[in-house]
Amino acid sequence: MAKRLEGKTIVVTGASSGIGKSTAKEFARTSPKNLKLILTARRIDALKQIAAEIKEEVGDGVKVLPVKLDVSNPADVNGFVPSLPEEFKEIDVLVNNAGLVKGVAQAPGIEPEDINVMFNTNVTGLINMTQAILPIFKKRDEGGRGDIINIGSIAGREPYSGGSIYCATKAAVRSFTDALRKELIASRIRIIEIDPGQVETEFSVVRFYGDKSKADAVYKGCEPLTGDDIAEVIVFAAGRRENVVIADTLVFPSHQA
Ligand code: NDP
């Protein structure tokens, strides 16, 4: 697998914590000799810290570029590829991981601002990032080459009470991903979706507007996955032989079945 990843340039959105952070480290560990990682999120200090940790763990074989990027800001997304140093421009893999849930509320009590934030990040942000990077993939031979790995959610398949907006955003990710795969059928561009179940990250802290005690209560009495569990699946999918597409994968802890 390391050989297949060697020389690749990989973008991870939402790399400042949780699944994105684990994914960055897992790519670096799997292919430590010759890899370029572009780590994006809004918290640039956290990205710089992760870049330093990767350097300490695997050395200089992995070049890491931290980039401050808000996926919900079209100016950030449009400026992303043009702003990259030349040696990072030939992107091979985009992991569309940035996403969030805000609030637990039922209609008509859902905050309009939360609706906007979730759709602008989870859906529009993911689509805009895809559109920014696809032209790089499409100009390659055989109709194009590259991987887009979208992080959906079990919530996109099984909506739950109090989470209608988040569930709707992840269902939208699913539809977009499936349609895109069909649109690119004649190419070598792989469109992959990985849907996590319960994973212990900062996700629930964000959901409860920073209230850590409410976030901790979510995981009481169960054993959630870790970011590393999902990262291993993401890197496995990217490391397959070019003709193999791990198209659609649900990964959840055993108690959640
Ligand atoms: P975290 O809260 O730990 O990570 C979310 C990441 O997204 C952070 O790095 C955050 O960075 C980034 N992010 C949020 N908003 C934006 C934005 N507007 N622009 C750029 N980056 C943004 O949660 P997870 O690691 O758990 O979440 C990762 C993905 O996994 C999400 O898409 C989530 O929906 C999905 N998921 C999570 C599950 C779970 O149980 N944890 C279950 C199913 C799916 P920053 O704040 O620095 O911008």
Boltz pocket constraint, residues with backbone or C-beta under 6 A from the ligand:
constraints:
  - pocket:
      binder: B
      contacts: [[A, 13], [A, 14], [A, 15], [A, 16], [A, 17], [A, 18], [A, 19], [A, 20], [A, 40], [A, 41], [A, 42], [A, 43], [A, 44], [A, 46], [A, 69], [A, 70], [A, 71], [A, 72], [A, 96], [A, 97], [A, 98], [A, 99], [A, 100], [A, 101], [A, 121], [A, 125], [A, 151], [A, 152], [A, 153], [A, 154], [A, 155], [A, 195], [A, 196], [A, 197], [A, 198], [A, 199], [A, 200], [A, 201], [A, 202], [A, 203], [A, 204], [A, 206], [A, 227]]
      max_distance: 6.0
